[in-house]
Amino acid sequence: MEDDIPPHHLVCIIHEAVNRLDDRIFSVAHPGGGRDSYHPKMLTKVIIYAYTQRIYFSRQIAKLEHYYLYFCFED
C-alpha cells in the first residue's frame, strides 16, 4: 500500500510523526480493558488528517474512512 501513496504526502508525514510518539502517552489515557477498539495511534492519525482537510464531524470522518485509502494508512 505504501507504494500507492507519494512519500511526501501529508498522510505520510502525519503517520511518521504519530509513530514517533511514545506509546506510554496512549497507555496512560487508554489503559485497556472492555471491548476491542482501534489502536489510539491509528485514531490519532485519522483525526489529525481529517482536521487538516477541514473535516471536523465524526460522522463525516467515519464516512470518509470507507472511501479514501489515505484514511486507512497504518503500519
C-alpha positions in Angstrom: 0.0 0.0 0.0 2.9 2.4 0.7 3.8 2.3 -3.0 0.4 3.8 -3.9 1.0 6.9 -1.7 3.6 9.5 -2.6 6.4 9.6 0.0 5.9 13.3 0.8 2.1 13.2 1.0 0.6 14.8 4.1 -0.7 11.4 5.3 2.8 10.0 5.3 4.1 13.0 7.4 1.3 12.5 9.9 1.9 8.8 10.0 5.6 9.2 10.8 5.0 12.0 13.4 2.4 10.0 15.3 4.5 6.8 15.2 7.4 8.8 16.9 5.2 9.5 19.9 5.9 7.4 23.0 3.3 4.6 23.5 3.2 5.4 27.2 1.2 8.6 26.3 -1.5 6.5 24.9 -1.5 3.8 27.6 -2.0 6.4 30.3 -5.0 7.8 28.5 -6.3 4.4 27.4 -5.5 1.7 30.0 -7.3 -1.0 28.0 -10.0 -3.4 29.0 -13.5 -3.6 27.7 -14.3 -4.3 24.1 -11.7 -4.4 21.4 -11.0 -1.0 20.0 -8.9 0.7 17.4 -5.4 1.5 18.4 -5.1 5.0 19.8 -2.3 5.9 17.4 -4.4 5.0 14.4 -7.3 7.1 15.6 -4.9 10.0 16.3 -3.7 9.8 12.7 -7.2 9.7 11.3 -8.3 12.7 13.4 -5.2 14.8 12.6 -5.6 14.1 8.9 -9.3 14.8 8.9 -8.7 18.2 10.7 -6.1 19.2 8.1 -8.8 18.5 5.4 -11.3 20.7 7.4 -13.4 17.7 8.3 -14.5 18.1 11.9 -17.5 15.9 12.5 -17.2 12.3 13.5 -19.9 11.1 11.1 -18.1 12.7 8.2 -14.8 11.2 9.2 -16.3 7.8 9.6 -17.9 8.0 6.1 -14.7 9.1 4.5 -12.7 6.2 6.0 -14.7 3.8 3.8 -13.9 5.7 0.6 -10.4 7.1 0.9 -7.2 4.9 1.1 -5.3 7.8 2.8 -7.5 7.5 5.9 -6.5 3.8 6.3 -2.8 4.2 6.1 -1.3 2.4 9.0 1.6 0.0 9.8 
